Amino acid sequence: MGYPHKPHSKETVVLSKHFGDPEARSYKGWTKRGGYEAWQQAQTMAPTAITDTVKESGLRGRGGAGFPTGLKWSFMPKEKKKPHYLCVNADESEPGTFKDREIMRWTPHALLEGTAIAMRAIQAEVAYIYIRGEFTEPYAIMERALAEANAAGAFGGLKIHLHRGAGAYICGEETALMNSIEGKRGNPRIKPPFPAAFGVFGLPTTINNVETLAAVPHILKNGAAWYKAMTLSNPKSTGTKLFSVCGHVQRPGNYEVTMGFPLKDLLYELCGGVRPGRTLKACIPGGSSVPILNREETESCLLDYEGAVEQGTMLGSGGVIVFDDTADMVYQIMRLARFYAHESCAQCTQCREGTAWTTKILERILAGQGKTADLDLLLDLSENMTGKTICVLSDSCAAPVVSGIKRFKNEFEDYIAGRRRPVMVA
């Protein structure tokens, strides 16, 4: 089992404080480190007071959408005419992202404690933690932690269940996740109705990400003002964020920094920069579904929700994928498109056909059989795939294609003009 890196002096270690500490995994070890104190505090608070504290902190969903967590909780019905549910998205299917599994590997009780607090806030009696099927080690660790907590009577009458997925990317989408829990095919649902009104089993439901819930005990324990003060740029982006860095960097891994931290400093100082003798070429800052940045944009980007948008991309899940000057961007974009074509649930024509045709066109360009008109065709396909489907999977395929053509058009043109050696893809 690999151990995390030693924290860099510029990291703000909150969620990752006990990464690498095996003793923090046990119930006894977690309580020795201050675990479950926030849960004890939450049990003395009214549900609305917990929600207001989280709302005041500015915590936003860390799964990708960045929606204010407290506001999402407030959408749940105040009157308990029906049972309420909490679903925890531990599927983490976004390529380039590997932070949630580390939270479950090293600090499983942090997630369980955050889950219990959220359940009290939304008045839920039952929670389902939906864990990606491939996460065999995190699942086993979570299973032991839950058994220990239940044996200690930590949650009273609350029921927390672990539910294993089967490796479908689409089940990271909240409504597909609920369908999967119900035993149905993991297809996204049309909204409205929204989960707070009609969620899992047709009952009021809130869905939160692992990292989001792991932050909640710290907010309750230290106060909303403490969390809100952790920002280096925009007051709308508060707290710390775990970034999963992979690709052409010398020190890949998970890094926790304050919101607004410069992407340039993350890559060059914390991660040691690109490989010796190479230069930075491009970066995807928020997982494979967000627009690609070129070198100049990467070095100007601040790691918060607004800073990413300012550079023409999104913070997303915080999966930072780095490319140096050896990367063939046409090939990399084709690989991304092929992934989304494979993972489409095929409900929507624009996604089913659009992702498949996007992949075929990119493969044709790489094979040296492309035409100049193919670039306009790819952009036209992307336009028809964006904002016109039940979920955003087709948008996720279009984002790297459009941004790739915009920022690295010369590489596409080189293949079309025969200036690059054709690449045959299996």
N, C-alpha and C positions, 0 to 999 in steps of 0.2 A: 504494500500500500504506500503510495507516495505521500510525502508530507508537504504542506504548503511552504512557500518561501518565508524567510524572516521578514517581518514588516519593514517597509522602507520608512525613513524619517518623515517623508511627505504624505504618507498614508494617514487616514483618520480611522483608526481601528475601533469599530463598534460591534458590528455583526460578526466580524472575523476574528475577534479577540481571542477566542478559544480554538480556532482552527489549528490542528496539529496536536491538540491535547486530548489523548484518548480517554482520560478520566472524566472529561466534561460530558461524555456520552451517557453516563449512568445517571439515574435519578438522584442518587446520593451525591455524586460529584457535581451535578448541576445545582442542587440546592446549596452546596458549600460555596458555590461561586455566585450566590445571590439569585439563583433561579427560582421561579415561582413566587417571588416576593411581589412582583407586579400583579400576578394573578390573585394573590391574597388581597391586594389593594383593590383590584377591580370588583371583587365580591362585596366590598363595602360601598361601591358607587352605583348610582342609578345607570341603567343602560344609556340614557341620553347624555349623561355626564361623560361617559367613556367616549361616546361618539363625538361630542363637542371638543374633548381634549385632542382627539386624533385630527379632527377637522382644523382646529386652531394650529396644530403642529405643521400643517402644510404637506403631510405625507401624501405622496401620489403613487399610484400602482406601479410596481417595479416589474411587472410582467411584459410591458411593452407599450400599452396604451397611455399610461401616465395620468389616468383619471384620479381625481382627489378621493382618497380612501374614505375619509369621514363623510363626505357628501354621498358616496355610494351607499354607505351604511344607513344614512338617513332616509334613503328611498324605501327601505323596508317598512311594511305597515306597522303602525304603532300599536294598533289593537290586535290582540292575539286571538283572532277568530279561527285561524288555521295554523298548523305547525309551521315553523320556520326552519330553513336549512342553510348550512354553510358548506360550500364546495371549495376545496383548496386545490389550486392548479399547480401540481408538482410534476407536470408532464415534461416541461422544459424541452420542447422539441425543436426550438429555433436553432438552426446550424450556427455554430460559433459561440453558443451560450452554454456555460457549465458552472454557474454559480449556485443555483438552487440545490443541485445534488451535493455540493460541498457543505451547504448549511445542514442538509439531512445527514451527511456522513459524520460531521464533527459535532454539531450541536442540535441533535434531534429534538431535545426538550425545548429549545428556543422556538421551534415551529409549533410544538404542541401547546406551549404556553400562550403564544400569540393566537393560536386557533381558539383556545378556551376563552380568551379575552374578547375576541371578535364574536364568538357565539353569545356571550352575555350582552354585548352591545346591540346585536340584532335580534336578541331573544330567540336564538335557535337552540333546539334540544339535541339535534343530530348534525354531525359534520362528516363529510367524506373527503379524505385526502387522496387525490387521484395521482398516483405515482407512475411514471413511465415504466413500462414493462422491462426495458433493458437495464434499469437501475437496480440490479439485483442486490448489490452491497448496500446502497442507501435504504432499500426496502427492508432488508433484514435488520439494519440498525434501527430504523423507525419502529419496526415490529417489536423489538426488544424494549425500546424506550416506552412505547405505549403500554406494553404489558406491565412494566415497572410502575408507571404512573397510575395505572388503574389499580394495581395491587396496593399502592399507597393511598388510594382513595382521593387522588389529587383533584379529580374533576367532578366529584359529587355525582349528580344524576345525569350529567352530560355524556353523550355517547359519541365517540370519535372512531370512525372506521377508516381503515386503509383499503384503497381500491386500486388494483393494478390495471394499467392500460395494456394495449397489445402492440404498441409501437407505431401508431398512426399519428403523423404530424397534425392532421386536421383536428385531433382531439385536444390540442392545445387551445383551440377556439372554445370559448366558454359554453356555448349552447351545444356544440358537438360533444364536449366533455360531459354535459348533463345527459345527453342521449346515451352515451356510452355507459354511464353509471346505471341508467335504467335498463341496460341490456339490449339496447337498440343499436343499429348501425350508427357509427359516429359521423352523422351528417349535421352540419349547422342548421339552425332554425331561423326562419324569417322573424325579424323583430320590427315593430312590436308584435305580441306582448314581450316586455322585458322580464328578465329573471326575477326581479323584485316583486313582480305581480304574478308571473307564471313561470316558475323555474323547474327544478328537478321534481319529478312526480306531480307536476302541475301546481306546486306550492311555492310560496315566497322564498326566494333563494338569493344569496349573495355569493359571488365568486371572487376570491382573492388569490394572489400569487404568493409563493413561499417567502420570498425576500420581503414582501410587503408585511406579512404577518410577523416575521421574525423581528421587524423593527418596532412593532407595537409595544412589547413589554418595556423596551428602553424609553419610549415616549411617556408611558404611564409612570415609570419609576423616576425619571429625571425631569419631566414636565414638558409641556408643549413649547414653552419659550426656549428651552435648551435645544430642542430639535430644530426649531425655526431659525435659531441663530446660526446654524451650520449651513452656510451658503457663501460662495465666493463671488457670486454674480447677481443672479436674479432672485428676488424674494419669493417668486412663484415656484422656485425649485429649491427645496430645503432638504436637510439631512445628508446622509452619506449614501453612496451607491457602490455596489460591487460591479466591477467590470471584468469580464472574461476576455483575456487577450490571447490571441493565437495567430499563427501564420509566420511570416518572416521577421520574427523578433528574437532577440537573444535570450530573454527571460519571460517566456509565456506563463500565464497563470491568472489567478483571481487577485485583483487589487481593489481595495476599498478606499475611496477618496471622497472628499466633500464635494457636494454639487457645485458645478462651475469650475472645477479643476481643468486646466488646459490639457487637451488631448495630446498636444505636442510634448508636454512634460511627462505624461503617462508613458508615451512610447519611448522617448529618448532617455529619460532619467530613471523611471521605475523599471521599465522593461529592457533597458540597455541598448535601445535602438535596433536597427536592422543588422543583418549579418555583415561582418567585416568586408570592406571593399564594395559594398552595395549602397544604393540610395533608396529612400522611400519613394514609392510610386503612387500608391493608392491605399485607401482605408475604408472599410465599412464599419461605422461606429456602433451600430445598434442591432447586430444580428443580420442574417442574410437577406432579410426582407426590406431593408431600407436603402435609399440611394447611396451610391458609391461616391466618395470624395477623392479629388486628386491631391497631390502633395501640398499645394498651397492652401487649399481649403482645410486639409487635415491639420496643418500647422497653425491655423487661425481659429480652430473650433474649440469652444468651451463645452465641457461635458455637463450640460444641463438641458432641459427640454427646449428652452428658448434658444440657447446657443446653437444647438444642432439644427433647428429649423432655419436659423439665420444663415447657415452654410448650405442650405438646400437639402438637408437630410433629416433624420429623426434619431432620438436617443434610443428608442426601442427597448430591447431587453438588456442592452449593455454588452452585447457580444461584439468585441472589437476584432475584426479580421484585417490583418496587415499584409500588404503586398509590396515587395521590393521591385527593382527595375528588371528582374528576370521574369516577372509574371507576364503571361500572355492573357490580356484582359478579355479578349474575345472568347478564349477557351474557358476562362473562369466564369464568365457570364453564362456561357452555354451550360456549364455544370450546374449552376444555380437554377436555370430555367428547366433543365432536365429533372432536377429534384422536385420542383413544384409540379411539373407535369405528372410525375410519378405519384405524388401525394394528393393530387386533386381528388375530391370525393365524387366529382363528375355530375353533381346536381345541376350546375349552371352551365349553359352552352358556352358563354364567354370564357369561362375558366377551363372547362373540359377541352374545348377546341383551341382556345387561345394559347394555353400553355403548351399543348402538343405541337401546334404549328410554329410557335416561337422557337421551340427546341429544334424542330426540323430545319427551319431557315438558318439558325445559327450553326447547325451541323453542316449545312450545305456551304455556308460561307467559309467555315474552317477547312472544308475539303477542296477549296479552290474553285467551287462551282457557283459562287455567289454573283449577284448582279447589283449594280448601283441602286436599282429600284428596291432592292431588298431592305435597305435601311429605312426608307419611307414606309415600306410595308410593315416592318417591325414596330415603328412608331405608331402607325395606324392601328395595328393589333393591340398595342399597349393602351392606346386611348380607349378602345372598345372593351378592354379588360378592367379598367380602373373605375371604381365606384358604381359598378353596374351588376354586382353579384351579391349573393346572400352574405358571404363573409369576405374577408380581404385577402384570401389566398391568391387570387388572380392579380390583385394589386401588388402583392409581394413579389410575384414573378415579373411584373412590368417595371417595378422600381429600379432594379439593377440594370435592366435592358435600356431604359430611357436614359438613366444617368450615365451608363457606360458609353452609349452612342454620343451623348453630349460631351463627355469629358475625354473620351479616347477614340474619337471617330477615325483618326488616322490609322489606327490598328485594323479597324474593320475594312477601311479603304485599301490598305496594303494587301489583305487577303483577296479582296475582289479584283484588284489590279494585277495580281500575280507577283507582287513584290515580297510576299512571305511564302515560305514553303508550306504546302497544304498539310493539314493534320487530319489523319483518319481516326475517327472516334468510333469505338465499338458500341 
